Amino acid sequence: MGAEREFRCREAVRLLLLAFERALTDDEERDLKGHLAACGHCDNYDRQLRFLSAAASRFAR
Ligand SMILES: [Zn+2]
């Protein structure tokens, strides 16, 4: 069970990072959203990534 949870978190993080490079497919997006709803750790990571990318785009101007 621990290994399964870890795999799902790693997969979720992979999709979070992938989303910066291209649009996710419907399947990927559904899997990611489902995982974020169930996993506070990854949900928090998602927020941090969005905050950092917003801050980075401000500094890039
Ligand atoms: Zn997770």
N, CA, C, O and the ligand as a Tripos MOL2 file, in Angstrom:
@<TRIPOS>MOLECULE
protein
  245   243    62     0     0
PROTEIN
NO_CHARGES

@<TRIPOS>ATOM
      1 N           0.8330   -1.2110    0.0000 N.3       1 MET1
      2 CA          0.0000    0.0000    0.0000 C.3       1 MET1
      3 C           0.8600    1.2510    0.0000 C.2       1 MET1
      4 O           0.5860    2.2170   -0.7120 O.2       1 MET1
      5 N           1.9210    1.2100    0.8260 N.am      2 GLY2
      6 CA          2.8160    2.3600    0.8370 C.3       2 GLY2
      7 C           3.4270    2.5950   -0.5290 C.2       2 GLY2
      8 O           3.5330    3.7310   -0.9920 O.2       2 GLY2
      9 N           3.8320    1.4940   -1.1760 N.am      3 ALA3
     10 CA          4.4470    1.6190   -2.4960 C.3       3 ALA3
     11 C           3.4380    2.1560   -3.5010 C.2       3 ALA3
     12 O           3.7840    2.9710   -4.3570 O.2       3 ALA3
     13 N           2.1900    1.7040   -3.4010 N.am      4 GLU4
     14 CA          1.1770    2.1770   -4.3410 C.3       4 GLU4
     15 C           0.9430    3.6750   -4.1740 C.2       4 GLU4
     16 O           0.8270    4.4120   -5.1530 O.2       4 GLU4
     17 N           0.8760    4.1100   -2.9220 N.am      5 ARG5
     18 CA          0.6680    5.5280   -2.6640 C.3       5 ARG5
     19 C           1.8400    6.3440   -3.2080 C.2       5 ARG5
     20 O           1.6530    7.4090   -3.7970 O.2       5 ARG5
     21 N           3.0470    5.8250   -2.9990 N.am      6 GLU6
     22 CA          4.2150    6.5520   -3.4860 C.3       6 GLU6
     23 C           4.1970    6.6520   -5.0050 C.2       6 GLU6
     24 O           4.4950    7.7010   -5.5740 O.2       6 GLU6
     25 N           3.8420    5.5420   -5.6540 N.am      7 PHE7
     26 CA          3.7760    5.5630   -7.1140 C.3       7 PHE7
     27 C           2.7670    6.6070   -7.5740 C.2       7 PHE7
     28 O           3.0370    7.3690   -8.5020 O.2       7 PHE7
     29 N           1.6230    6.6430   -6.9360 N.am      8 ARG8
     30 CA          0.5830    7.5870   -7.3670 C.3       8 ARG8
     31 C           1.0400    9.0270   -7.1460 C.2       8 ARG8
     32 O           0.7510    9.9010   -7.9640 O.2       8 ARG8
     33 N           1.7440    9.2770   -6.0580 N.am      9 CYS9
     34 CA          2.2550   10.6270   -5.8210 C.3       9 CYS9
     35 C           3.3010   10.9860   -6.8730 C.2       9 CYS9
     36 O           3.3030   12.0990   -7.3990 O.2       9 CYS9
     37 N           4.1860   10.0440   -7.1750 N.am     10 ARG10
     38 CA          5.2080   10.3450   -8.1850 C.3      10 ARG10
     39 C           4.5660   10.5880   -9.5390 C.2      10 ARG10
     40 O           5.0000   11.4590  -10.2930 O.2      10 ARG10
     41 N           3.5330    9.8160   -9.8430 N.am     11 GLU11
     42 CA          2.8240    9.9970  -11.1110 C.3      11 GLU11
     43 C           2.1230   11.3610  -11.1330 C.2      11 GLU11
     44 O           2.1120   12.0480  -12.1540 O.2      11 GLU11
     45 N           1.5450   11.7350  -10.0000 N.am     12 ALA12
     46 CA          0.8550   13.0240   -9.9260 C.3      12 ALA12
     47 C           1.8500   14.1720  -10.1190 C.2      12 ALA12
     48 O           1.5610   15.1290  -10.8370 O.2      12 ALA12
     49 N           3.0140   14.0780   -9.4800 N.am     13 VAL13
     50 CA          4.0300   15.1220   -9.6220 C.3      13 VAL13
     51 C           4.5130   15.1960  -11.0700 C.2      13 VAL13
     52 O           4.7340   16.2810  -11.6070 O.2      13 VAL13
     53 N           4.6750   14.0240  -11.6940 N.am     14 ARG14
     54 CA          5.0960   14.0020  -13.0960 C.3      14 ARG14
     55 C           4.0750   14.7500  -13.9580 C.2      14 ARG14
     56 O           4.4510   15.5210  -14.8410 O.2      14 ARG14
     57 N           2.7880   14.5220  -13.6990 N.am     15 LEU15
     58 CA          1.7480   15.1890  -14.4810 C.3      15 LEU15
     59 C           1.7130   16.6830  -14.1800 C.2      15 LEU15
     60 O           1.4830   17.4890  -15.0810 O.2      15 LEU15
     61 N           1.9390   17.0600  -12.9210 N.am     16 LEU16
     62 CA          1.9640   18.4830  -12.5740 C.3      16 LEU16
     63 C           3.0500   19.2080  -13.3620 C.2      16 LEU16
     64 O           2.8230   20.3010  -13.8800 O.2      16 LEU16
     65 N           4.2200   18.6000  -13.4490 N.am     17 LEU17
     66 CA          5.3270   19.2220  -14.1750 C.3      17 LEU17
     67 C           5.0740   19.1820  -15.6780 C.2      17 LEU17
     68 O           5.3990   20.1260  -16.3980 O.2      17 LEU17
     69 N           4.4920   18.0810  -16.1430 N.am     18 LEU18
     70 CA          4.1920   17.9320  -17.5650 C.3      18 LEU18
     71 C           3.2090   19.0070  -18.0250 C.2      18 LEU18
     72 O           3.2650   19.4660  -19.1660 O.2      18 LEU18
     73 N           2.3150   19.3990  -17.1280 N.am     19 ALA19
     74 CA          1.2880   20.3780  -17.4820 C.3      19 ALA19
     75 C           1.8830   21.7370  -17.8370 C.2      19 ALA19
     76 O           1.2200   22.5580  -18.4710 O.2      19 ALA19
     77 N           3.1470   21.9840  -17.4280 N.am     20 PHE20
     78 CA          3.8010   23.2380  -17.8050 C.3      20 PHE20
     79 C           4.3350   23.1700  -19.2330 C.2      20 PHE20
     80 O           4.6130   24.2010  -19.8450 O.2      20 PHE20
     81 N           4.4800   21.9520  -19.7630 N.am     21 GLU21
     82 CA          5.0600   21.7910  -21.0940 C.3      21 GLU21
     83 C           3.9960   21.6120  -22.1670 C.2      21 GLU21
     84 O           4.1630   22.0640  -23.2990 O.2      21 GLU21
     85 N           2.9090   20.9520  -21.8060 N.am     22 ARG22
     86 CA          1.8340   20.7480  -22.7790 C.3      22 ARG22
     87 C           0.5240   20.5370  -22.0300 C.2      22 ARG22
     88 O           0.5180   20.2340  -20.8370 O.2      22 ARG22
     89 N          -0.5800   20.7010  -22.7440 N.am     23 ALA23
     90 CA         -1.8790   20.4240  -22.1360 C.3      23 ALA23
     91 C          -1.9810   18.9410  -21.8250 C.2      23 ALA23
     92 O          -1.5660   18.0950  -22.6180 O.2      23 ALA23
     93 N          -2.5390   18.6390  -20.6600 N.am     24 LEU24
     94 CA         -2.7500   17.2380  -20.3000 C.3      24 LEU24
     95 C          -3.9310   16.6810  -21.0760 C.2      24 LEU24
     96 O          -4.8570   17.4070  -21.4380 O.2      24 LEU24
     97 N          -3.8810   15.3830  -21.3220 N.am     25 THR25
     98 CA         -5.0430   14.7360  -21.9300 C.3      25 THR25
     99 C          -6.1590   14.6550  -20.8950 C.2      25 THR25
    100 O          -5.9270   14.8440  -19.7010 O.2      25 THR25
    101 N          -7.3690   14.3720  -21.3650 N.am     26 ASP26
    102 CA         -8.5010   14.2560  -20.4400 C.3      26 ASP26
    103 C          -8.2430   13.1900  -19.3840 C.2      26 ASP26
    104 O          -8.5640   13.3770  -18.2110 O.2      26 ASP26
    105 N          -7.6590   12.0640  -19.8100 N.am     27 ASP27
    106 CA         -7.3580   10.9840  -18.8650 C.3      27 ASP27
    107 C          -6.3440   11.4320  -17.8290 C.2      27 ASP27
    108 O          -6.5150   11.1820  -16.6350 O.2      27 ASP27
    109 N          -5.2910   12.0940  -18.2820 N.am     28 GLU28
    110 CA         -4.2540   12.5630  -17.3600 C.3      28 GLU28
    111 C          -4.8260   13.5660  -16.3730 C.2      28 GLU28
    112 O          -4.5500   13.5090  -15.1740 O.2      28 GLU28
    113 N          -5.6310   14.4870  -16.9000 N.am     29 GLU29
    114 CA         -6.2070   15.5150  -16.0470 C.3      29 GLU29
    115 C          -7.1450   14.9070  -14.9990 C.2      29 GLU29
    116 O          -7.1560   15.3260  -13.8420 O.2      29 GLU29
    117 N          -7.9220   13.9230  -15.4210 N.am     30 ARG30
    118 CA         -8.8460   13.2750  -14.4910 C.3      30 ARG30
    119 C          -8.0740   12.5350  -13.3990 C.2      30 ARG30
    120 O          -8.4220   12.6160  -12.2220 O.2      30 ARG30
    121 N          -7.0260   11.8140  -13.7950 N.am     31 ASP31
    122 CA         -6.2080   11.1020  -12.8120 C.3      31 ASP31
    123 C          -5.5690   12.0740  -11.8350 C.2      31 ASP31
    124 O          -5.5590   11.8360  -10.6270 O.2      31 ASP31
    125 N          -5.0380   13.1660  -12.3590 N.am     32 LEU32
    126 CA         -4.3590   14.1520  -11.5160 C.3      32 LEU32
    127 C          -5.3370   14.7990  -10.5410 C.2      32 LEU32
    128 O          -5.0580   14.8790   -9.3440 O.2      32 LEU32
    129 N          -6.4800   15.2610  -11.0440 N.am     33 LYS33
    130 CA         -7.4730   15.9090  -10.1940 C.3      33 LYS33
    131 C          -7.9610   14.9560   -9.1030 C.2      33 LYS33
    132 O          -8.1570   15.3460   -7.9520 O.2      33 LYS33
    133 N          -8.1520   13.6850   -9.5030 N.am     34 GLY34
    134 CA         -8.6070   12.6910   -8.5360 C.3      34 GLY34
    135 C          -7.5800   12.4930   -7.4410 C.2      34 GLY34
    136 O          -7.9250   12.3660   -6.2660 O.2      34 GLY34
    137 N          -6.3100   12.4660   -7.8330 N.am     35 HIS35
    138 CA         -5.2560   12.2800   -6.8390 C.3      35 HIS35
    139 C          -5.1340   13.5070   -5.9380 C.2      35 HIS35
    140 O          -4.9840   13.3650   -4.7240 O.2      35 HIS35
    141 N          -5.1960   14.6950   -6.5060 N.am     36 LEU36
    142 CA         -5.0570   15.9170   -5.7040 C.3      36 LEU36
    143 C          -6.1830   16.0260   -4.6810 C.2      36 LEU36
    144 O          -5.9790   16.5040   -3.5650 O.2      36 LEU36
    145 N          -7.3800   15.5730   -5.0760 N.am     37 ALA37
    146 CA         -8.5160   15.6330   -4.1540 C.3      37 ALA37
    147 C          -8.3140   14.6990   -2.9720 C.2      37 ALA37
    148 O          -8.8470   14.9360   -1.8890 O.2      37 ALA37
    149 N          -7.5330   13.6230   -3.1830 N.am     38 ALA38
    150 CA         -7.3530   12.6090   -2.1390 C.3      38 ALA38
    151 C          -6.0320   12.7640   -1.3970 C.2      38 ALA38
    152 O          -5.8390   12.1360   -0.3550 O.2      38 ALA38
    153 N          -5.1170   13.5880   -1.9090 N.am     39 CYS39
    154 CA         -3.7690   13.6470   -1.3490 C.3      39 CYS39
    155 C          -3.3910   15.0980   -1.0430 C.2      39 CYS39
    156 O          -3.0770   15.8660   -1.9530 O.2      39 CYS39
    157 N          -3.4200   15.4660    0.2210 N.am     40 GLY40
    158 CA         -3.1000   16.8320    0.6250 C.3      40 GLY40
    159 C          -1.6700   17.2090    0.2810 C.2      40 GLY40
    160 O          -1.3800   18.3680   -0.0150 O.2      40 GLY40
    161 N          -0.7740   16.2230    0.3210 N.am     41 HIS41
    162 CA          0.6310   16.5130    0.0260 C.3      41 HIS41
    163 C           0.7900   17.0130   -1.4030 C.2      41 HIS41
    164 O           1.4400   18.0330   -1.6340 O.2      41 HIS41
    165 N           0.2090   16.3120   -2.3540 N.am     42 CYS42
    166 CA          0.3330   16.7060   -3.7560 C.3      42 CYS42
    167 C          -0.4960   17.9510   -4.0520 C.2      42 CYS42
    168 O          -0.1020   18.7730   -4.8800 O.2      42 CYS42
    169 N          -1.6300   18.0980   -3.3900 N.am     43 ASP43
    170 CA         -2.4440   19.2930   -3.5680 C.3      43 ASP43
    171 C          -1.6430   20.5240   -3.1510 C.2      43 ASP43
    172 O          -1.6770   21.5570   -3.8180 O.2      43 ASP43
    173 N          -0.9240   20.3970   -2.0420 N.am     44 ASN44
    174 CA         -0.0800   21.4860   -1.5550 C.3      44 ASN44
    175 C           1.0650   21.7590   -2.5300 C.2      44 ASN44
    176 O           1.4160   22.9130   -2.7770 O.2      44 ASN44
    177 N           1.6430   20.6960   -3.0780 N.am     45 TYR45
    178 CA          2.7210   20.8420   -4.0550 C.3      45 TYR45
    179 C           2.2100   21.5700   -5.2970 C.2      45 TYR45
    180 O           2.9070   22.4150   -5.8590 O.2      45 TYR45
    181 N           0.9840   21.2370   -5.7240 N.am     46 ASP46
    182 CA          0.3620   21.8990   -6.8700 C.3      46 ASP46
    183 C           0.2560   23.4010   -6.6150 C.2      46 ASP46
    184 O           0.5710   24.2110   -7.4860 O.2      46 ASP46
    185 N          -0.1950   23.7660   -5.4050 N.am     47 ARG47
    186 CA         -0.3180   25.2000   -5.0730 C.3      47 ARG47
    187 C           1.0320   25.8870   -5.1300 C.2      47 ARG47
    188 O           1.1510   26.9910   -5.6610 O.2      47 ARG47
    189 N           2.0640   25.2280   -4.5770 N.am     48 GLN48
    190 CA          3.4030   25.8240   -4.5790 C.3      48 GLN48
    191 C           3.9090   26.0340   -5.9960 C.2      48 GLN48
    192 O           4.4870   27.0770   -6.3020 O.2      48 GLN48
    193 N           3.6930   25.0470   -6.8650 N.am     49 LEU49
    194 CA          4.1400   25.1700   -8.2530 C.3      49 LEU49
    195 C           3.4480   26.3370   -8.9430 C.2      49 LEU49
    196 O           4.0850   27.1060   -9.6630 O.2      49 LEU49
    197 N           2.1390   26.4680   -8.7210 N.am     50 ARG50
    198 CA          1.4070   27.5670   -9.3620 C.3      50 ARG50
    199 C           1.8970   28.9030   -8.8380 C.2      50 ARG50
    200 O           2.0340   29.8620   -9.5980 O.2      50 ARG50
    201 N           2.1640   28.9710   -7.5280 N.am     51 PHE51
    202 CA          2.6510   30.2070   -6.9380 C.3      51 PHE51
    203 C           4.0220   30.5540   -7.5120 C.2      51 PHE51
    204 O           4.2770   31.7040   -7.8710 O.2      51 PHE51
    205 N           4.9080   29.5530   -7.5970 N.am     52 LEU52
    206 CA          6.2620   29.7990   -8.0990 C.3      52 LEU52
    207 C           6.2380   30.1890   -9.5770 C.2      52 LEU52
    208 O           6.9870   31.0740   -9.9900 O.2      52 LEU52
    209 N           5.3980   29.5480  -10.3690 N.am     53 SER53
    210 CA          5.3670   29.8800  -11.7950 C.3      53 SER53
    211 C           4.7810   31.2770  -11.9930 C.2      53 SER53
    212 O           5.1980   32.0000  -12.8990 O.2      53 SER53
    213 N           3.8240   31.6600  -11.1600 N.am     54 ALA54
    214 CA          3.2720   33.0180  -11.2550 C.3      54 ALA54
    215 C           4.3400   34.0380  -10.8630 C.2      54 ALA54
    216 O           4.4730   35.0790  -11.5070 O.2      54 ALA54
    217 N           5.0930   33.7430   -9.8170 N.am     55 ALA55
    218 CA          6.1570   34.6410   -9.3830 C.3      55 ALA55
    219 C           7.2460   34.7150  -10.4510 C.2      55 ALA55
    220 O           7.7690   35.7950  -10.7250 O.2      55 ALA55
    221 N           7.5900   33.5820  -11.0560 N.am     56 ALA56
    222 CA          8.6470   33.5550  -12.0700 C.3      56 ALA56
    223 C           8.2260   34.3670  -13.2810 C.2      56 ALA56
    224 O           9.0520   35.0740  -13.8570 O.2      56 ALA56
    225 N           6.9620   34.2850  -13.6840 N.am     57 SER57
    226 CA          6.5350   35.0350  -14.8620 C.3      57 SER57
    227 C           6.5210   36.5290  -14.5680 C.2      57 SER57
    228 O           6.7170   37.3420  -15.4720 O.2      57 SER57
    229 N           6.2870   36.8970  -13.3000 N.am     58 ARG58
    230 CA          6.3770   38.3240  -12.9580 C.3      58 ARG58
    231 C           7.8020   38.8170  -13.0700 C.2      58 ARG58
    232 O           8.0490   39.8980  -13.6040 O.2      58 ARG58
    233 N           8.7700   38.0090  -12.5570 N.am     59 PHE59
    234 CA         10.1680   38.4330  -12.6030 C.3      59 PHE59
    235 C          10.7060   38.4400  -14.0300 C.2      59 PHE59
    236 O          11.6560   39.1640  -14.3280 O.2      59 PHE59
    237 N          10.1070   37.6390  -14.9190 N.am     60 ALA60
    238 CA         10.6230   37.5090  -16.2800 C.3      60 ALA60
    239 C          10.3250   38.7470  -17.1280 C.2      60 ALA60
    240 O          10.9240   38.9400  -18.1860 O.2      60 ALA60
    241 N           9.4040   39.5760  -16.6610 N.am     61 ARG61
    242 CA          9.0610   40.7490  -17.4670 C.3      61 ARG61
    243 C          10.1480   41.8010  -17.4300 C.2      61 ARG61
    244 O          10.0130   42.8510  -18.0580 O.2      61 ARG61
    245 ZN          0.0720   12.4010   -3.6240 Zn       62 ZN62
@<TRIPOS>BOND
     1     1     2 1
     2     2     3 1
     3     3     4 2
     4     3     5 am
     5     5     6 1
     6     6     7 1
     7     7     8 2
     8     7     9 am
     9     9    10 1
    10    10    11 1
    11    11    12 2
    12    11    13 am
    13    13    14 1
    14    14    15 1
    15    15    16 2
    16    15    17 am
    17    17    18 1
    18    18    19 1
    19    19    20 2
    20    19    21 am
    21    21    22 1
    22    22    23 1
    23    23    24 2
    24    23    25 am
    25    25    26 1
    26    26    27 1
    27    27    28 2
    28    27    29 am
    29    29    30 1
    30    30    31 1
    31    31    32 2
    32    31    33 am
    33    33    34 1
    34    34    35 1
    35    35    36 2
    36    35    37 am
    37    37    38 1
    38    38    39 1
    39    39    40 2
    40    39    41 am
    41    41    42 1
    42    42    43 1
    43    43    44 2
    44    43    45 am
    45    45    46 1
    46    46    47 1
    47    47    48 2
    48    47    49 am
    49    49    50 1
    50    50    51 1
    51    51    52 2
    52    51    53 am
    53    53    54 1
    54    54    55 1
    55    55    56 2
    56    55    57 am
    57    57    58 1
    58    58    59 1
    59    59    60 2
    60    59    61 am
    61    61    62 1
    62    62    63 1
    63    63    64 2
    64    63    65 am
    65    65    66 1
    66    66    67 1
    67    67    68 2
    68    67    69 am
    69    69    70 1
    70    70    71 1
    71    71    72 2
    72    71    73 am
    73    73    74 1
    74    74    75 1
    75    75    76 2
    76    75    77 am
    77    77    78 1
    78    78    79 1
    79    79    80 2
    80    79    81 am
    81    81    82 1
    82    82    83 1
    83    83    84 2
    84    83    85 am
    85    85    86 1
    86    86    87 1
    87    87    88 2
    88    87    89 am
    89    89    90 1
    90    90    91 1
    91    91    92 2
    92    91    93 am
    93    93    94 1
    94    94    95 1
    95    95    96 2
    96    95    97 am
    97    97    98 1
    98    98    99 1
    99    99   100 2
   100    99   101 am
   101   101   102 1
   102   102   103 1
   103   103   104 2
   104   103   105 am
   105   105   106 1
   106   106   107 1
   107   107   108 2
   108   107   109 am
   109   109   110 1
   110   110   111 1
   111   111   112 2
   112   111   113 am
   113   113   114 1
   114   114   115 1
   115   115   116 2
   116   115   117 am
   117   117   118 1
   118   118   119 1
   119   119   120 2
   120   119   121 am
   121   121   122 1
   122   122   123 1
   123   123   124 2
   124   123   125 am
   125   125   126 1
   126   126   127 1
   127   127   128 2
   128   127   129 am
   129   129   130 1
   130   130   131 1
   131   131   132 2
   132   131   133 am
   133   133   134 1
   134   134   135 1
   135   135   136 2
   136   135   137 am
   137   137   138 1
   138   138   139 1
   139   139   140 2
   140   139   141 am
   141   141   142 1
   142   142   143 1
   143   143   144 2
   144   143   145 am
   145   145   146 1
   146   146   147 1
   147   147   148 2
   148   147   149 am
   149   149   150 1
   150   150   151 1
   151   151   152 2
   152   151   153 am
   153   153   154 1
   154   154   155 1
   155   155   156 2
   156   155   157 am
   157   157   158 1
   158   158   159 1
   159   159   160 2
   160   159   161 am
   161   161   162 1
   162   162   163 1
   163   163   164 2
   164   163   165 am
   165   165   166 1
   166   166   167 1
   167   167   168 2
   168   167   169 am
   169   169   170 1
   170   170   171 1
   171   171   172 2
   172   171   173 am
   173   173   174 1
   174   174   175 1
   175   175   176 2
   176   175   177 am
   177   177   178 1
   178   178   179 1
   179   179   180 2
   180   179   181 am
   181   181   182 1
   182   182   183 1
   183   183   184 2
   184   183   185 am
   185   185   186 1
   186   186   187 1
   187   187   188 2
   188   187   189 am
   189   189   190 1
   190   190   191 1
   191   191   192 2
   192   191   193 am
   193   193   194 1
   194   194   195 1
   195   195   196 2
   196   195   197 am
   197   197   198 1
   198   198   199 1
   199   199   200 2
   200   199   201 am
   201   201   202 1
   202   202   203 1
   203   203   204 2
   204   203   205 am
   205   205   206 1
   206   206   207 1
   207   207   208 2
   208   207   209 am
   209   209   210 1
   210   210   211 1
   211   211   212 2
   212   211   213 am
   213   213   214 1
   214   214   215 1
   215   215   216 2
   216   215   217 am
   217   217   218 1
   218   218   219 1
   219   219   220 2
   220   219   221 am
   221   221   222 1
   222   222   223 1
   223   223   224 2
   224   223   225 am
   225   225   226 1
   226   226   227 1
   227   227   228 2
   228   227   229 am
   229   229   230 1
   230   230   231 1
   231   231   232 2
   232   231   233 am
   233   233   234 1
   234   234   235 1
   235   235   236 2
   236   235   237 am
   237   237   238 1
   238   238   239 1
   239   239   240 2
   240   239   241 am
   241   241   242 1
   242   242   243 1
   243   243   244 2
@<TRIPOS>SUBSTRUCTURE
     1 MET1         2 RESIDUE 1 A MET
     2 GLY2         6 RESIDUE 1 A GLY
     3 ALA3        10 RESIDUE 1 A ALA
     4 GLU4        14 RESIDUE 1 A GLU
     5 ARG5        18 RESIDUE 1 A ARG
     6 GLU6        22 RESIDUE 1 A GLU
     7 PHE7        26 RESIDUE 1 A PHE
     8 ARG8        30 RESIDUE 1 A ARG
     9 CYS9        34 RESIDUE 1 A CYS
    10 ARG10       38 RESIDUE 1 A ARG
    11 GLU11       42 RESIDUE 1 A GLU
    12 ALA12       46 RESIDUE 1 A ALA
    13 VAL13       50 RESIDUE 1 A VAL
    14 ARG14       54 RESIDUE 1 A ARG
    15 LEU15       58 RESIDUE 1 A LEU
    16 LEU16       62 RESIDUE 1 A LEU
    17 LEU17       66 RESIDUE 1 A LEU
    18 LEU18       70 RESIDUE 1 A LEU
    19 ALA19       74 RESIDUE 1 A ALA
    20 PHE20       78 RESIDUE 1 A PHE
    21 GLU21       82 RESIDUE 1 A GLU
    22 ARG22       86 RESIDUE 1 A ARG
    23 ALA23       90 RESIDUE 1 A ALA
    24 LEU24       94 RESIDUE 1 A LEU
    25 THR25       98 RESIDUE 1 A THR
    26 ASP26      102 RESIDUE 1 A ASP
    27 ASP27      106 RESIDUE 1 A ASP
    28 GLU28      110 RESIDUE 1 A GLU
    29 GLU29      114 RESIDUE 1 A GLU
    30 ARG30      118 RESIDUE 1 A ARG
    31 ASP31      122 RESIDUE 1 A ASP
    32 LEU32      126 RESIDUE 1 A LEU
    33 LYS33      130 RESIDUE 1 A LYS
    34 GLY34      134 RESIDUE 1 A GLY
    35 HIS35      138 RESIDUE 1 A HIS
    36 LEU36      142 RESIDUE 1 A LEU
    37 ALA37      146 RESIDUE 1 A ALA
    38 ALA38      150 RESIDUE 1 A ALA
    39 CYS39      154 RESIDUE 1 A CYS
    40 GLY40      158 RESIDUE 1 A GLY
    41 HIS41      162 RESIDUE 1 A HIS
    42 CYS42      166 RESIDUE 1 A CYS
    43 ASP43      170 RESIDUE 1 A ASP
    44 ASN44      174 RESIDUE 1 A ASN
    45 TYR45      178 RESIDUE 1 A TYR
    46 ASP46      182 RESIDUE 1 A ASP
    47 ARG47      186 RESIDUE 1 A ARG
    48 GLN48      190 RESIDUE 1 A GLN
    49 LEU49      194 RESIDUE 1 A LEU
    50 ARG50      198 RESIDUE 1 A ARG
    51 PHE51      202 RESIDUE 1 A PHE
    52 LEU52      206 RESIDUE 1 A LEU
    53 SER53      210 RESIDUE 1 A SER
    54 ALA54      214 RESIDUE 1 A ALA
    55 ALA55      218 RESIDUE 1 A ALA
    56 ALA56      222 RESIDUE 1 A ALA
    57 SER57      226 RESIDUE 1 A SER
    58 ARG58      230 RESIDUE 1 A ARG
    59 PHE59      234 RESIDUE 1 A PHE
    60 ALA60      238 RESIDUE 1 A ALA
    61 ARG61      242 RESIDUE 1 A ARG
    62 ZN62       245 GROUP 0 **** ****
